[in-house]
């Protein structure tokens, strides 16, 4: 059961009255209406992004899920679709719409819930594919839908174009168009009522599988006792895994913005706003600090002197031991 977001102190100030019955403000019906698609391509470098409730509505998410499911099946993909999300307030809505579309198309959905983007990519390996609901480091009002293929990488531009073409009413590839895509397995003779409905399963347990994967490169397990590390989790997806992963090393971990909060995700915090991390590293006399963005696919570091270490340097530090062997 989900507890009410209204605090007890607020209830006390309102007396015994139900706080939800005070004022009714109708929600604009645009939120639940399929909006006209923009003339520009829907898919950008990181999937579909836009304002939640404007471009990204529940009906659009359902259509995206349905046609994505059709395209994945047409390419011979099978197994579950891995679904994950960040902490934005609109992510649950989009997850429900995508799952409805995917299951209507006959695919099974494994919903991990709150998790980093990399968890979806990793667990998509060997499945039908993966979808992450996030707008990365963008403000809370934005959201996005990013697809991964069964190889764990971003879904091919060819398949994304097929999904978008179907969304725009052009249907699935057939005839000469299908023959140009050797991987397509369309079966026009199969009666639609013979296609089984998919089902959705809540699988937050899969996050533990991802955490185990994170530990694999470190054998034996690293011993960071004596180190103090500050983590800025940006009120986002990193809140699901980061504290557990870093504390397992024995380090003394200080957490900033450490709860999932859809109103504050990325707001003056995380990898694009390092001020609070720099201050915390100095205040706690920490050895290093890391700041993640909303979906935890981007990280910046700050050393004990307050110097910023960007991703290029972090990749260099990772690669150096391997190249020096």
PyMOL commands that set and color helices and strands:
alter all, ss='L'
color gray80, all
select helices_A, chain A and resi 8-13+19-21+29-32+58-74+91-104+117-123+157-167+176-179+192-194+206-215+237-240+242-247+270-272+275-283+311-323
alter helices_A, ss='H'
color red, helices_A
select strands_A, chain A and resi 43-44+47-51+81-85+109-114+129-133+142-148+200-202+228-232+252-256+288-292+299-303+308-309
alter strands_A, ss='S'
color yellow, strands_A
deselect
rebuild
show_as cartoon
